[in-house]
């Protein structure tokens, strides 16, 4: 697996506008072939938005991040991003380990012993 950090750094950070971009874009990534997961993040203190992707392969990641895509997201976010590819040494996925969600408890776990 390979990870990709796409970082947008702002002089004028507009959190509501960046949240709106993420909400609108979410559907485009759901079920995308080769994409394991994507997180849209905000860091108002550092005036940046970082999108983090986990791809099944480096080939899938590099096929997605074309110069045309960089131009499109530059227009969308208003700043040119940096794109950094990283190797994923290990990935912990609690959602897959407990598909019902960690907040659900069994009846026996709720009863005192």
LUMBADO-489324 format. One record per residue (C-alpha): residue in three letters; x, y, z. Coordinates in Angstrom, 2 decimals, padded with zeros to 5 digits, m for minus. Layout:
BEGIN
REC sevo      px      py      pz
REC  ALA       X       Y       Z
...
//
This chain:
BEGIN
REC sevo      px      py      pz
REC  UNK  000.00  000.00  000.00
REC  UNK  001.01  003.57 m000.58
REC  UNK m000.09  006.78  001.09
REC  UNK m000.29  010.21 m000.44
REC  UNK m000.37  013.51  001.44
REC  UNK m001.84  016.39 m000.55
REC  UNK m001.20  019.58  001.40
REC  UNK m002.79  022.97  000.75
REC  UNK m001.21  025.89  002.68
REC  UNK m003.11  029.15  002.97
REC  UNK m002.45  032.77  003.84
REC  UNK m006.20  033.25  004.37
REC  UNK m007.62  030.03  005.80
REC  UNK m011.37  029.64  005.17
REC  UNK m012.51  026.56  007.08
REC  UNK m016.18  026.65  005.98
REC  UNK m015.16  026.84  002.31
REC  UNK m012.72  023.94  002.68
REC  UNK m015.34  021.84  004.51
REC  UNK m017.76  022.51  001.65
REC  UNK m015.19  021.29 m000.90
REC  UNK m014.76  018.08  001.11
REC  UNK m018.52  017.51  001.45
REC  UNK m019.03  018.02 m002.27
REC  UNK m016.06  015.84 m003.31
REC  UNK m016.75  012.91 m000.98
REC  UNK m019.09  011.05 m003.35
REC  UNK m016.48  011.12 m006.13
REC  UNK m014.14  008.94 m004.04
REC  UNK m016.62  006.41 m002.64
REC  UNK m016.01  003.08 m004.36
REC  UNK m013.13  004.42 m006.48
REC  UNK m011.08  001.51 m007.84
REC  UNK m007.66  001.21 m006.23
REC  UNK m008.45  003.72 m003.47
REC  UNK m008.52  002.12 m000.05
REC  UNK m009.46  005.29  001.87
REC  UNK m009.26  009.06  001.87
REC  UNK m009.36  011.56  004.73
REC  UNK m010.02  015.27  004.29
REC  UNK m008.31  017.10  007.17
REC  UNK m008.17  020.67  008.43
REC  UNK m005.55  022.37  010.58
REC  UNK m006.68  025.95  011.20
REC  UNK m003.72  026.66  013.50
REC  UNK m001.28  025.95  010.66
REC  UNK m003.68  027.33  008.00
REC  UNK m003.64  024.14  005.97
REC  UNK m005.84  021.40  004.61
REC  UNK m004.30  017.97  004.10
REC  UNK m005.99  015.20  002.18
REC  UNK m004.56  011.78  002.96
REC  UNK m005.09  008.89  000.57
REC  UNK m004.36  005.20  001.04
REC  UNK m004.01  003.40 m002.28
REC  UNK m003.79 m000.33 m002.94
REC  UNK m000.77  000.20 m005.22
REC  UNK  001.71  002.84 m006.27
REC  UNK  000.51  002.43 m009.86
REC  UNK m003.07  003.34 m008.88
REC  UNK m001.87  006.36 m006.91
REC  UNK  000.38  007.68 m009.66
REC  UNK m002.31  007.15 m012.30
REC  UNK m004.67  009.34 m010.26
REC  UNK m002.27  012.20 m009.50
REC  UNK m001.79  013.62 m012.97
REC  UNK m000.68  017.18 m013.83
REC  UNK m004.28  017.82 m014.95
REC  UNK m005.59  016.79 m011.53
REC  UNK m003.12  019.12 m009.82
REC  UNK m004.33  022.01 m011.98
REC  UNK m007.97  021.18 m011.24
REC  UNK m007.53  021.01 m007.45
REC  UNK m005.40  024.18 m007.51
REC  UNK m008.40  025.96 m009.01
REC  UNK m010.81  024.30 m006.58
REC  UNK m008.83  024.96 m003.38
REC  UNK m007.35  028.28 m004.52
REC  UNK m003.74  027.24 m003.81
REC  UNK m001.31  024.80 m005.41
REC  UNK m000.82  021.69 m003.27
REC  UNK  002.29  019.75 m002.48
REC  UNK  001.90  016.03 m003.22
REC  UNK  004.01  013.57 m001.24
REC  UNK  004.01  009.80 m001.73
REC  UNK  004.90  007.63  001.29
REC  UNK  005.22  003.91  001.90
REC  UNK  002.76  002.51  004.44
REC  UNK  004.64  000.16  006.77
REC  UNK  001.49 m001.02  008.59
REC  UNK m002.15 m000.02  008.55
REC  UNK m004.49 m000.57  011.50
REC  UNK m008.15 m000.72  010.56
REC  UNK m010.37 m000.99  013.59
REC  UNK m013.53 m000.53  011.54
REC  UNK m012.83 m003.76  009.68
REC  UNK m011.90 m005.60  012.86
REC  UNK m015.23 m004.60  014.43
REC  UNK m017.72 m003.84  011.63
REC  UNK m020.56 m003.20  014.08
REC  UNK m018.63 m000.30  015.59
REC  UNK m016.65 m000.10  018.77
REC  UNK m019.43  001.74  020.59
REC  UNK m021.74 m001.28  020.52
REC  UNK m021.48 m003.63  023.45
REC  UNK m022.99 m007.07  023.85
REC  UNK m025.76 m007.64  026.36
REC  UNK m023.53 m009.85  028.48
REC  UNK m020.90 m007.12  028.65
REC  UNK m023.49 m004.71  030.04
REC  UNK m024.57 m006.98  032.87
REC  UNK m022.60 m006.93  036.12
REC  UNK m020.79 m010.18  036.94
//
